[in-house]
Amino acid sequence: MGLSTRIRAVGLALTVGLVALTACAPGTGTDEPAQQTDDKKLTYVYFTDGPDEKATRDLIAQFEQKTGATVTMEIVPFAQIEQTLQARLSGGNAPDVARLANLQPFAQDLLDLSSQKAALEGQFLDGAATAAA
């Protein structure tokens, strides 16, 4: 997998998670901008294989600037990502977003976005829906 493919994959993973969170976030119900509050804090459990970390941090910075949210990126070794997430889920401390190599162990814990299908159409790289199915 080349560097550009990795960066796109990281961008996709982050985008999927962040879009999911913003799509499900309560709105103000008006055309007025939402007020910035301290409750716009997200945790992102993440593993890195090197050069993708900078690209991910750049994407997070763009997201924070656009939304006013604060994202705390928690880097976990790849070999421990599933164990760490299972422990957090069992302890009721699930992260808002997580980077995973395998969704199947967490299928029952994922946010169901099927009701948002129309709003999310065309927002992701080809194949993302197939990988998440």
A tleap script that builds the chain and sets N, CA, C and O, in Angstrom:
source leaprc.protein.ff14SB
mol = sequence {
  NMET GLY LEU SER THR ARG ILE ARG ALA VAL
  GLY LEU ALA LEU THR VAL GLY LEU VAL ALA
  LEU THR ALA CYS ALA PRO GLY THR GLY THR
  ASP GLU PRO ALA GLN GLN THR ASP ASP LYS
  LYS LEU THR TYR VAL TYR PHE THR ASP GLY
  PRO ASP GLU LYS ALA THR ARG ASP LEU ILE
  ALA GLN PHE GLU GLN LYS THR GLY ALA THR
  VAL THR MET GLU ILE VAL PRO PHE ALA GLN
  ILE GLU GLN THR LEU GLN ALA ARG LEU SER
  GLY GLY ASN ALA PRO ASP VAL ALA ARG LEU
  ALA ASN LEU GLN PRO PHE ALA GLN ASP LEU
  LEU ASP LEU SER SER GLN LYS ALA ALA LEU
  GLU GLY GLN PHE LEU ASP GLY ALA ALA THR
  ALA ALA CALA
}
set mol.1.N position { 0.866 -1.174 0.000 }
set mol.1.CA position { 0.000 0.000 0.000 }
set mol.1.C position { 0.908 1.230 0.000 }
set mol.1.O position { 1.748 1.376 0.888 }
set mol.2.N position { 0.748 2.112 -0.983 }
set mol.2.CA position { 1.565 3.299 -1.097 }
set mol.2.C position { 1.166 4.369 -0.098 }
set mol.2.O position { 0.099 4.299 0.512 }
set mol.3.N position { 2.036 5.366 0.065 }
set mol.3.CA position { 1.791 6.443 1.018 }
set mol.3.C position { 0.509 7.195 0.698 }
set mol.3.O position { -0.266 7.495 1.606 }
set mol.4.N position { 0.265 7.508 -0.576 }
set mol.4.CA position { -0.947 8.253 -0.915 }
set mol.4.C position { -2.197 7.425 -0.628 }
set mol.4.O position { -3.221 7.971 -0.218 }
set mol.5.N position { -2.120 6.121 -0.838 }
set mol.5.CA position { -3.255 5.251 -0.529 }
set mol.5.C position { -3.490 5.219 0.975 }
set mol.5.O position { -4.636 5.242 1.423 }
set mol.6.N position { -2.429 5.167 1.747 }
set mol.6.CA position { -2.552 5.174 3.208 }
set mol.6.C position { -3.170 6.479 3.692 }
set mol.6.O position { -4.049 6.481 4.555 }
set mol.7.N position { -2.705 7.580 3.132 }
set mol.7.CA position { -3.238 8.878 3.548 }
set mol.7.C position { -4.717 8.968 3.209 }
set mol.7.O position { -5.509 9.470 4.007 }
set mol.8.N position { -5.096 8.484 2.025 }
set mol.8.CA position { -6.521 8.474 1.673 }
set mol.8.C position { -7.309 7.581 2.622 }
set mol.8.O position { -8.417 7.932 3.029 }
set mol.9.N position { -6.744 6.427 2.978 }
set mol.9.CA position { -7.439 5.509 3.889 }
set mol.9.C position { -7.607 6.142 5.269 }
set mol.9.O position { -8.663 6.019 5.889 }
set mol.10.N position { -6.572 6.813 5.740 }
set mol.10.CA position { -6.669 7.493 7.034 }
set mol.10.C position { -7.697 8.609 6.953 }
set mol.10.O position { -8.519 8.775 7.854 }
set mol.11.N position { -7.647 9.363 5.880 }
set mol.11.CA position { -8.622 10.439 5.697 }
set mol.11.C position { -10.036 9.899 5.661 }
set mol.11.O position { -10.952 10.487 6.235 }
set mol.12.N position { -10.205 8.779 4.983 }
set mol.12.CA position { -11.523 8.148 4.922 }
set mol.12.C position { -11.979 7.720 6.306 }
set mol.12.O position { -13.115 7.989 6.698 }
set mol.13.N position { -11.106 7.059 7.044 }
set mol.13.CA position { -11.480 6.587 8.380 }
set mol.13.C position { -11.864 7.753 9.278 }
set mol.13.O position { -12.872 7.695 9.982 }
set mol.14.N position { -11.069 8.800 9.252 }
set mol.14.CA position { -11.371 9.971 10.070 }
set mol.14.C position { -12.648 10.644 9.595 }
set mol.14.O position { -13.493 11.022 10.407 }
set mol.15.N position { -12.793 10.793 8.299 }
set mol.15.CA position { -13.976 11.445 7.750 }
set mol.15.C position { -15.243 10.673 8.086 }
set mol.15.O position { -16.247 11.265 8.483 }
set mol.16.N position { -15.199 9.346 7.929 }
set mol.16.CA position { -16.369 8.526 8.247 }
set mol.16.C position { -16.779 8.745 9.693 }
set mol.16.O position { -17.954 8.970 9.982 }
set mol.17.N position { -15.830 8.682 10.585 }
set mol.17.CA position { -16.145 8.865 11.995 }
set mol.17.C position { -16.646 10.255 12.317 }
set mol.17.O position { -17.619 10.419 13.054 }
set mol.18.N position { -15.991 11.242 11.772 }
set mol.18.CA position { -16.375 12.613 12.080 }
set mol.18.C position { -17.706 12.986 11.430 }
set mol.18.O position { -18.511 13.696 12.033 }
set mol.19.N position { -17.943 12.516 10.209 }
set mol.19.CA position { -19.239 12.769 9.579 }
set mol.19.C position { -20.342 12.077 10.366 }
set mol.19.O position { -21.423 12.633 10.560 }
set mol.20.N position { -20.062 10.873 10.812 }
set mol.20.CA position { -21.055 10.151 11.609 }
set mol.20.C position { -21.409 10.931 12.855 }
set mol.20.O position { -22.578 11.025 13.231 }
set mol.21.N position { -20.403 11.486 13.490 }
set mol.21.CA position { -20.666 12.251 14.703 }
set mol.21.C position { -21.410 13.543 14.416 }
set mol.21.O position { -22.346 13.894 15.135 }
set mol.22.N position { -21.006 14.247 13.380 }
set mol.22.CA position { -21.686 15.510 13.092 }
set mol.22.C position { -23.080 15.275 12.542 }
set mol.22.O position { -23.981 16.079 12.782 }
set mol.23.N position { -23.278 14.178 11.801 }
set mol.23.CA position { -24.609 13.888 11.264 }
set mol.23.C position { -25.591 13.553 12.377 }
set mol.23.O position { -26.791 13.798 12.247 }
set mol.24.N position { -25.094 13.006 13.446 }
set mol.24.CA position { -25.967 12.601 14.553 }
set mol.24.C position { -26.031 13.640 15.656 }
set mol.24.O position { -26.798 13.489 16.606 }
set mol.25.N position { -25.236 14.689 15.541 }
set mol.25.CA position { -25.233 15.718 16.577 }
set mol.25.C position { -26.523 16.524 16.509 }
set mol.25.O position { -27.038 16.789 15.423 }
set mol.26.N position { -27.043 16.913 17.666 }
set mol.26.CA position { -28.261 17.707 17.642 }
set mol.26.C position { -28.005 19.072 17.027 }
set mol.26.O position { -26.962 19.678 17.273 }
set mol.27.N position { -28.932 19.554 16.240 }
set mol.27.CA position { -28.793 20.865 15.617 }
set mol.27.C position { -29.494 21.932 16.427 }
set mol.27.O position { -30.139 21.646 17.436 }
set mol.28.N position { -29.358 23.166 15.972 }
set mol.28.CA position { -29.989 24.259 16.687 }
set mol.28.C position { -31.433 24.436 16.253 }
set mol.28.O position { -32.213 25.083 16.953 }
set mol.29.N position { -31.807 23.865 15.096 }
set mol.29.CA position { -33.171 23.991 14.624 }
set mol.29.C position { -33.423 25.308 13.913 }
set mol.29.O position { -34.551 25.572 13.496 }
set mol.30.N position { -32.396 26.143 13.763 }
set mol.30.CA position { -32.513 27.419 13.068 }
set mol.30.C position { -31.355 27.546 12.102 }
set mol.30.O position { -30.479 26.683 12.034 }
set mol.31.N position { -31.367 28.646 11.352 }
set mol.31.CA position { -30.255 28.892 10.443 }
set mol.31.C position { -29.103 29.607 11.140 }
set mol.31.O position { -28.081 29.886 10.512 }
set mol.32.N position { -29.252 29.904 12.421 }
set mol.32.CA position { -28.188 30.571 13.166 }
set mol.32.C position { -27.066 29.587 13.452 }
set mol.32.O position { -27.322 28.398 13.640 }
set mol.33.N position { -25.805 30.072 13.489 }
set mol.33.CA position { -24.700 29.174 13.792 }
set mol.33.C position { -24.826 28.637 15.218 }
set mol.33.O position { -25.299 29.323 16.124 }
set mol.34.N position { -24.391 27.394 15.384 }
set mol.34.CA position { -24.420 26.800 16.719 }
set mol.34.C position { -23.434 27.528 17.627 }
set mol.34.O position { -22.371 27.960 17.181 }
set mol.35.N position { -23.789 27.660 18.888 }
set mol.35.CA position { -22.889 28.286 19.843 }
set mol.35.C position { -21.770 27.315 20.176 }
set mol.35.O position { -21.978 26.103 20.239 }
set mol.36.N position { -20.582 27.864 20.388 }
set mol.36.CA position { -19.441 27.056 20.759 }
set mol.36.C position { -19.545 26.747 22.251 }
set mol.36.O position { -19.629 27.659 23.074 }
set mol.37.N position { -19.538 25.480 22.592 }
set mol.37.CA position { -19.625 25.082 23.984 }
set mol.37.C position { -18.539 24.066 24.301 }
set mol.37.O position { -17.907 23.516 23.399 }
set mol.38.N position { -18.328 23.822 25.577 }
set mol.38.CA position { -17.306 22.878 26.003 }
set mol.38.C position { -17.693 21.436 25.726 }
set mol.38.O position { -16.849 20.547 25.839 }
set mol.39.N position { -18.951 21.176 25.364 }
set mol.39.CA position { -19.361 19.799 25.120 }
set mol.39.C position { -18.958 19.294 23.738 }
set mol.39.O position { -19.291 18.164 23.381 }
set mol.40.N position { -18.263 20.091 22.966 }
set mol.40.CA position { -17.816 19.682 21.632 }
set mol.40.C position { -16.412 19.092 21.718 }
set mol.40.O position { -15.484 19.547 21.050 }
set mol.41.N position { -16.283 18.076 22.551 }
set mol.41.CA position { -15.002 17.393 22.720 }
set mol.41.C position { -15.161 15.960 22.258 }
set mol.41.O position { -16.087 15.261 22.672 }
set mol.42.N position { -14.256 15.526 21.400 }
set mol.42.CA position { -14.294 14.170 20.858 }
set mol.42.C position { -12.995 13.445 21.175 }
set mol.42.O position { -11.928 14.057 21.218 }
set mol.43.N position { -13.090 12.149 21.394 }
set mol.43.CA position { -11.893 11.334 21.546 }
set mol.43.C position { -11.755 10.440 20.322 }
set mol.43.O position { -12.737 9.890 19.824 }
set mol.44.N position { -10.538 10.305 19.852 }
set mol.44.CA position { -10.239 9.509 18.665 }
set mol.44.C position { -9.130 8.526 19.026 }
set mol.44.O position { -7.974 8.922 19.169 }
set mol.45.N position { -9.473 7.257 19.174 }
set mol.45.CA position { -8.483 6.215 19.445 }
set mol.45.C position { -7.917 5.791 18.099 }
set mol.45.O position { -8.655 5.457 17.172 }
set mol.46.N position { -6.603 5.810 18.011 }
set mol.46.CA position { -5.937 5.773 16.718 }
set mol.46.C position { -4.671 4.943 16.803 }
set mol.46.O position { -3.979 4.963 17.820 }
set mol.47.N position { -4.366 4.216 15.740 }
set mol.47.CA position { -3.051 3.592 15.612 }
set mol.47.C position { -2.390 4.208 14.396 }
set mol.47.O position { -3.068 4.655 13.471 }
set mol.48.N position { -1.073 4.232 14.397 }
set mol.48.CA position { -0.350 4.817 13.275 }
set mol.48.C position { 0.758 3.882 12.831 }
set mol.48.O position { 1.331 3.145 13.633 }
set mol.49.N position { 1.045 3.924 11.557 }
set mol.49.CA position { 2.191 3.178 11.050 }
set mol.49.C position { 3.240 4.143 10.511 }
set mol.49.O position { 4.052 3.789 9.656 }
set mol.50.N position { 3.206 5.366 11.025 }
set mol.50.CA position { 4.249 6.320 10.694 }
set mol.50.C position { 3.771 7.584 10.026 }
set mol.50.O position { 3.237 8.473 10.690 }
set mol.51.N position { 3.957 7.685 8.691 }
set mol.51.CA position { 3.728 8.953 8.004 }
set mol.51.C position { 2.271 9.420 7.985 }
set mol.51.O position { 2.018 10.593 7.712 }
set mol.52.N position { 1.323 8.553 8.262 }
set mol.52.CA position { -0.080 8.952 8.240 }
set mol.52.C position { -0.470 9.821 9.443 }
set mol.52.O position { -1.504 10.488 9.408 }
set mol.53.N position { 0.329 9.821 10.487 }
set mol.53.CA position { -0.021 10.603 11.680 }
set mol.53.C position { -0.108 12.099 11.366 }
set mol.53.O position { -1.048 12.762 11.805 }
set mol.54.N position { 0.841 12.633 10.627 }
set mol.54.CA position { 0.810 14.055 10.297 }
set mol.54.C position { -0.427 14.397 9.476 }
set mol.54.O position { -1.090 15.400 9.739 }
set mol.55.N position { -0.741 13.562 8.479 }
set mol.55.CA position { -1.933 13.802 7.656 }
set mol.55.C position { -3.186 13.764 8.518 }
set mol.55.O position { -4.098 14.567 8.321 }
set mol.56.N position { -3.241 12.851 9.456 }
set mol.56.CA position { -4.398 12.746 10.349 }
set mol.56.C position { -4.503 13.970 11.240 }
set mol.56.O position { -5.590 14.519 11.421 }
set mol.57.N position { -3.389 14.397 11.793 }
set mol.57.CA position { -3.414 15.601 12.643 }
set mol.57.C position { -3.854 16.831 11.837 }
set mol.57.O position { -4.565 17.694 12.353 }
set mol.58.N position { -3.433 16.905 10.585 }
set mol.58.CA position { -3.857 18.016 9.721 }
set mol.58.C position { -5.367 17.973 9.477 }
set mol.58.O position { -6.035 19.006 9.520 }
set mol.59.N position { -5.901 16.782 9.224 }
set mol.59.CA position { -7.345 16.638 9.024 }
set mol.59.C position { -8.120 16.989 10.295 }
set mol.59.O position { -9.179 17.614 10.232 }
set mol.60.N position { -7.591 16.590 11.430 }
set mol.60.CA position { -8.239 16.930 12.702 }
set mol.60.C position { -8.241 18.435 12.898 }
set mol.60.O position { -9.249 19.002 13.321 }
set mol.61.N position { -7.130 19.087 12.599 }
set mol.61.CA position { -7.058 20.544 12.739 }
set mol.61.C position { -8.089 21.231 11.845 }
set mol.61.O position { -8.733 22.191 12.269 }
set mol.62.N position { -8.251 20.750 10.616 }
set mol.62.CA position { -9.268 21.310 9.723 }
set mol.62.C position { -10.666 21.102 10.288 }
set mol.62.O position { -11.493 22.014 10.254 }
set mol.63.N position { -10.932 19.918 10.803 }
set mol.63.CA position { -12.232 19.614 11.394 }
set mol.63.C position { -12.489 20.515 12.598 }
set mol.63.O position { -13.587 21.052 12.744 }
set mol.64.N position { -11.492 20.684 13.458 }
set mol.64.CA position { -11.650 21.528 14.641 }
set mol.64.C position { -11.936 22.975 14.247 }
set mol.64.O position { -12.787 23.632 14.846 }
set mol.65.N position { -11.228 23.461 13.246 }
set mol.65.CA position { -11.439 24.833 12.794 }
set mol.65.C position { -12.841 25.010 12.216 }
set mol.65.O position { -13.492 26.024 12.466 }
set mol.66.N position { -13.299 24.043 11.458 }
set mol.66.CA position { -14.609 24.138 10.805 }
set mol.66.C position { -15.760 24.011 11.794 }
set mol.66.O position { -16.777 24.692 11.657 }
set mol.67.N position { -15.604 23.138 12.794 }
set mol.67.CA position { -16.718 22.829 13.694 }
set mol.67.C position { -16.634 23.485 15.065 }
set mol.67.O position { -17.646 23.606 15.755 }
set mol.68.N position { -15.456 23.903 15.460 }
set mol.68.CA position { -15.280 24.430 16.812 }
set mol.68.C position { -15.110 23.339 17.851 }
set mol.68.O position { -15.010 23.629 19.044 }
set mol.69.N position { -15.076 22.092 17.416 }
set mol.69.CA position { -14.887 20.964 18.326 }
set mol.69.C position { -13.411 20.807 18.672 }
set mol.69.O position { -12.537 21.344 17.992 }
set mol.70.N position { -13.157 20.068 19.732 }
set mol.70.CA position { -11.799 19.719 20.116 }
set mol.70.C position { -11.684 18.210 20.040 }
set mol.70.O position { -12.499 17.493 20.622 }
set mol.71.N position { -10.673 17.720 19.324 }
set mol.71.CA position { -10.466 16.287 19.170 }
set mol.71.C position { -9.187 15.897 19.904 }
set mol.71.O position { -8.115 16.448 19.651 }
set mol.72.N position { -9.320 14.943 20.814 }
set mol.72.CA position { -8.165 14.388 21.508 }
set mol.72.C position { -7.823 13.061 20.854 }
set mol.72.O position { -8.604 12.111 20.894 }
set mol.73.N position { -6.633 13.011 20.245 }
set mol.73.CA position { -6.197 11.796 19.560 }
set mol.73.C position { -5.361 10.976 20.530 }
set mol.73.O position { -4.335 11.437 21.029 }
set mol.74.N position { -5.814 9.753 20.790 }
set mol.74.CA position { -5.120 8.836 21.676 }
set mol.74.C position { -4.483 7.749 20.824 }
set mol.74.O position { -5.185 6.930 20.231 }
set mol.75.N position { -3.154 7.739 20.760 }
set mol.75.CA position { -2.454 6.768 19.922 }
set mol.75.C position { -2.211 5.493 20.720 }
set mol.75.O position { -1.653 5.519 21.817 }
set mol.76.N position { -2.646 4.373 20.137 }
set mol.76.CA position { -2.519 3.054 20.742 }
set mol.76.C position { -1.717 2.190 19.770 }
set mol.76.O position { -1.922 2.284 18.560 }
set mol.77.N position { -0.807 1.349 20.273 }
set mol.77.CA position { -0.090 0.446 19.358 }
set mol.77.C position { -1.070 -0.440 18.592 }
set mol.77.O position { -2.069 -0.895 19.149 }
set mol.78.N position { -0.785 -0.679 17.330 }
set mol.78.CA position { -1.669 -1.474 16.479 }
set mol.78.C position { -1.992 -2.820 17.111 }
set mol.78.O position { -3.139 -3.265 17.066 }
set mol.79.N position { -0.991 -3.478 17.703 }
set mol.79.CA position { -1.191 -4.803 18.288 }
set mol.79.C position { -2.176 -4.775 19.458 }
set mol.79.O position { -2.690 -5.821 19.853 }
set mol.80.N position { -2.444 -3.600 20.013 }
set mol.80.CA position { -3.320 -3.494 21.181 }
set mol.80.C position { -4.642 -2.778 20.889 }
set mol.80.O position { -5.438 -2.569 21.805 }
set mol.81.N position { -4.888 -2.400 19.636 }
set mol.81.CA position { -6.068 -1.585 19.337 }
set mol.81.C position { -7.375 -2.313 19.670 }
set mol.81.O position { -8.259 -1.724 20.292 }
set mol.82.N position { -7.512 -3.567 19.271 }
set mol.82.CA position { -8.762 -4.280 19.543 }
set mol.82.C position { -8.955 -4.505 21.040 }
set mol.82.O position { -10.058 -4.324 21.554 }
set mol.83.N position { -7.899 -4.897 21.739 }
set mol.83.CA position { -7.985 -5.125 23.184 }
set mol.83.C position { -8.330 -3.820 23.910 }
set mol.83.O position { -9.159 -3.814 24.820 }
set mol.84.N position { -7.699 -2.730 23.509 }
set mol.84.CA position { -7.966 -1.434 24.136 }
set mol.84.C position { -9.416 -1.023 23.937 }
set mol.84.O position { -10.078 -0.584 24.878 }
set mol.85.N position { -9.909 -1.163 22.713 }
set mol.85.CA position { -11.296 -0.786 22.441 }
set mol.85.C position { -12.294 -1.694 23.157 }
set mol.85.O position { -13.304 -1.214 23.671 }
set mol.86.N position { -12.024 -2.997 23.196 }
set mol.86.CA position { -12.922 -3.907 23.913 }
set mol.86.C position { -12.980 -3.532 25.388 }
set mol.86.O position { -14.055 -3.543 25.988 }
set mol.87.N position { -11.838 -3.202 25.977 }
set mol.87.CA position { -11.808 -2.814 27.388 }
set mol.87.C position { -12.579 -1.514 27.607 }
set mol.87.O position { -13.319 -1.390 28.583 }
set mol.88.N position { -12.413 -0.560 26.720 }
set mol.88.CA position { -13.132 0.715 26.858 }
set mol.88.C position { -14.632 0.518 26.691 }
set mol.88.O position { -15.423 1.103 27.431 }
set mol.89.N position { -15.024 -0.300 25.729 }
set mol.89.CA position { -16.453 -0.571 25.531 }
set mol.89.C position { -17.043 -1.273 26.750 }
set mol.89.O position { -18.129 -0.917 27.207 }
set mol.90.N position { -16.337 -2.261 27.273 }
set mol.90.CA position { -16.814 -2.984 28.456 }
set mol.90.C position { -16.913 -2.070 29.668 }
set mol.90.O position { -17.793 -2.237 30.513 }
set mol.91.N position { -16.013 -1.111 29.748 }
set mol.91.CA position { -15.998 -0.184 30.876 }
set mol.91.C position { -16.909 1.022 30.691 }
set mol.91.O position { -16.937 1.910 31.543 }
set mol.92.N position { -17.654 1.064 29.589 }
set mol.92.CA position { -18.551 2.193 29.353 }
set mol.92.C position { -17.821 3.476 28.989 }
set mol.92.O position { -18.352 4.568 29.188 }
set mol.93.N position { -16.612 3.356 28.458 }
set mol.93.CA position { -15.787 4.512 28.111 }
set mol.93.C position { -15.418 4.463 26.628 }
set mol.93.O position { -14.249 4.594 26.268 }
set mol.94.N position { -16.414 4.275 25.783 }
set mol.94.CA position { -16.163 4.168 24.347 }
set mol.94.C position { -15.664 5.499 23.795 }
set mol.94.O position { -16.154 6.558 24.189 }
set mol.95.N position { -14.692 5.451 22.885 }
set mol.95.CA position { -14.266 6.690 22.232 }
set mol.95.C position { -15.346 7.141 21.253 }
set mol.95.O position { -16.209 6.355 20.862 }
set mol.96.N position { -15.289 8.395 20.866 }
set mol.96.CA position { -16.234 8.898 19.874 }
set mol.96.C position { -15.920 8.354 18.486 }
set mol.96.O position { -16.826 8.070 17.702 }
set mol.97.N position { -14.628 8.212 18.189 }
set mol.97.CA position { -14.161 7.734 16.885 }
set mol.97.C position { -12.979 6.804 17.137 }
set mol.97.O position { -12.192 7.026 18.057 }
set mol.98.N position { -12.858 5.766 16.318 }
set mol.98.CA position { -11.708 4.867 16.426 }
set mol.98.C position { -11.261 4.447 15.039 }
set mol.98.O position { -12.079 4.245 14.142 }
set mol.99.N position { -9.968 4.320 14.876 }
set mol.99.CA position { -9.417 3.797 13.630 }
set mol.99.C position { -9.248 2.295 13.817 }
set mol.99.O position { -8.587 1.849 14.755 }
set mol.100.N position { -9.841 1.532 12.935 }
set mol.100.CA position { -9.785 0.077 13.035 }
set mol.100.C position { -9.308 -0.534 11.737 }
set mol.100.O position { -9.534 0.018 10.660 }
set mol.101.N position { -8.655 -1.660 11.840 }
set mol.101.CA position { -8.298 -2.433 10.662 }
set mol.101.C position { -9.361 -3.488 10.393 }
set mol.101.O position { -9.473 -3.985 9.273 }
set mol.102.N position { -10.148 -3.837 11.419 }
set mol.102.CA position { -11.160 -4.872 11.302 }
set mol.102.C position { -12.393 -4.435 12.086 }
set mol.102.O position { -12.336 -4.296 13.308 }
set mol.103.N position { -13.495 -4.219 11.396 }
set mol.103.CA position { -14.725 -3.781 12.051 }
set mol.103.C position { -15.507 -4.917 12.694 }
set mol.103.O position { -16.293 -4.680 13.612 }
set mol.104.N position { -15.306 -6.150 12.227 }
set mol.104.CA position { -16.152 -7.256 12.660 }
set mol.104.C position { -16.218 -7.459 14.178 }
set mol.104.O position { -17.310 -7.711 14.686 }
set mol.105.N position { -15.114 -7.365 14.934 }
set mol.105.CA position { -15.246 -7.567 16.380 }
set mol.105.C position { -16.124 -6.515 17.070 }
set mol.105.O position { -16.541 -6.703 18.213 }
set mol.106.N position { -16.395 -5.428 16.383 }
set mol.106.CA position { -17.139 -4.323 16.986 }
set mol.106.C position { -18.467 -4.058 16.284 }
set mol.106.O position { -19.085 -3.016 16.499 }
set mol.107.N position { -18.905 -4.986 15.456 }
set mol.107.CA position { -20.110 -4.778 14.651 }
set mol.107.C position { -21.320 -4.388 15.494 }
set mol.107.O position { -22.121 -3.557 15.066 }
set mol.108.N position { -21.469 -4.962 16.666 }
set mol.108.CA position { -22.624 -4.660 17.519 }
set mol.108.C position { -22.511 -3.303 18.208 }
set mol.108.O position { -23.497 -2.789 18.737 }
set mol.109.N position { -21.311 -2.722 18.204 }
set mol.109.CA position { -21.081 -1.458 18.897 }
set mol.109.C position { -21.062 -0.247 17.972 }
set mol.109.O position { -20.989 0.889 18.439 }
set mol.110.N position { -21.129 -0.483 16.660 }
set mol.110.CA position { -21.044 0.606 15.694 }
set mol.110.C position { -22.348 1.386 15.611 }
set mol.110.O position { -23.430 0.839 15.829 }
set mol.111.N position { -22.232 2.654 15.296 }
set mol.111.CA position { -23.388 3.518 15.111 }
set mol.111.C position { -24.065 3.173 13.793 }
set mol.111.O position { -23.408 3.124 12.753 }
set mol.112.N position { -25.358 2.936 13.827 }
set mol.112.CA position { -26.121 2.609 12.621 }
set mol.112.C position { -26.458 3.909 11.885 }
set mol.112.O position { -27.244 4.723 12.371 }
set mol.113.N position { -25.860 4.088 10.725 }
set mol.113.CA position { -26.080 5.300 9.936 }
set mol.113.C position { -27.050 5.078 8.779 }
set mol.113.O position { -27.150 5.920 7.887 }
set mol.114.N position { -27.754 3.967 8.786 }
set mol.114.CA position { -28.641 3.670 7.663 }
set mol.114.C position { -29.705 4.750 7.472 }
set mol.114.O position { -30.132 4.993 6.344 }
set mol.115.N position { -30.135 5.393 8.537 }
set mol.115.CA position { -31.137 6.450 8.389 }
set mol.115.C position { -30.539 7.718 7.764 }
set mol.115.O position { -31.276 8.613 7.349 }
set mol.116.N position { -29.222 7.793 7.699 }
set mol.116.CA position { -28.532 8.955 7.129 }
set mol.116.C position { -28.007 8.687 5.726 }
set mol.116.O position { -27.243 9.488 5.187 }
set mol.117.N position { -28.411 7.563 5.129 }
set mol.117.CA position { -27.859 7.143 3.836 }
set mol.117.C position { -27.934 8.238 2.775 }
set mol.117.O position { -26.949 8.488 2.081 }
set mol.118.N position { -29.062 8.879 2.641 }
set mol.118.CA position { -29.209 9.910 1.605 }
set mol.118.C position { -28.263 11.086 1.862 }
set mol.118.O position { -27.668 11.614 0.923 }
set mol.119.N position { -28.123 11.492 3.096 }
set mol.119.CA position { -27.259 12.624 3.431 }
set mol.119.C position { -25.783 12.292 3.240 }
set mol.119.O position { -24.978 13.185 2.976 }
set mol.120.N position { -25.423 11.026 3.370 }
set mol.120.CA position { -24.024 10.617 3.274 }
set mol.120.C position { -23.626 10.151 1.878 }
set mol.120.O position { -22.444 9.934 1.612 }
set mol.121.N position { -24.599 9.995 0.988 }
set mol.121.CA position { -24.343 9.508 -0.369 }
set mol.121.C position { -23.287 10.366 -1.064 }
set mol.121.O position { -23.398 11.591 -1.110 }
set mol.122.N position { -22.267 9.709 -1.600 }
set mol.122.CA position { -21.223 10.398 -2.344 }
set mol.122.C position { -20.190 11.108 -1.487 }
set mol.122.O position { -19.347 11.826 -2.024 }
set mol.123.N position { -20.228 10.932 -0.173 }
set mol.123.CA position { -19.308 11.623 0.716 }
set mol.123.C position { -18.005 10.868 0.968 }
set mol.123.O position { -17.071 11.424 1.545 }
set mol.124.N position { -17.936 9.604 0.540 }
set mol.124.CA position { -16.784 8.772 0.859 }
set mol.124.C position { -16.195 8.145 -0.386 }
set mol.124.O position { -16.832 8.119 -1.440 }
set mol.125.N position { -14.977 7.638 -0.265 }
set mol.125.CA position { -14.334 6.945 -1.366 }
set mol.125.C position { -15.124 5.703 -1.716 }
set mol.125.O position { -15.770 5.101 -0.858 }
set mol.126.N position { -15.068 5.320 -2.991 }
set mol.126.CA position { -15.749 4.100 -3.425 }
set mol.126.C position { -15.256 2.921 -2.573 }
set mol.126.O position { -14.063 2.804 -2.293 }
set mol.127.N position { -16.165 2.075 -2.177 }
set mol.127.CA position { -15.804 0.891 -1.410 }
set mol.127.C position { -15.935 1.030 0.084 }
set mol.127.O position { -15.891 0.025 0.793 }
set mol.128.N position { -16.095 2.245 0.597 }
set mol.128.CA position { -16.186 2.436 2.038 }
set mol.128.C position { -17.430 1.758 2.603 }
set mol.128.O position { -17.368 1.145 3.669 }
set mol.129.N position { -18.539 1.860 1.915 }
set mol.129.CA position { -19.783 1.231 2.391 }
set mol.129.C position { -19.633 -0.287 2.384 }
set mol.129.O position { -20.141 -0.964 3.279 }
set mol.130.N position { -18.947 -0.822 1.392 }
set mol.130.CA position { -18.745 -2.262 1.333 }
set mol.130.C position { -17.880 -2.734 2.495 }
set mol.130.O position { -18.147 -3.784 3.078 }
set mol.131.N position { -16.861 -1.979 2.833 }
set mol.131.CA position { -15.982 -2.354 3.946 }
set mol.131.C position { -16.711 -2.316 5.274 }
set mol.131.O position { -16.409 -3.102 6.171 }
set mol.132.N position { -17.659 -1.417 5.407 }
set mol.132.CA position { -18.394 -1.267 6.659 }
set mol.132.C position { -19.562 -2.215 6.776 }
set mol.132.O position { -20.127 -2.358 7.861 }
set mol.133.N position { -19.941 -2.864 5.700 }
set mol.133.CA position { -21.112 -3.758 5.724 }
set mol.133.C position { -20.823 -5.054 6.430 }
set mol.133.O position { -21.702 -5.910 6.534 }
savepdb mol mol.pdb
quit
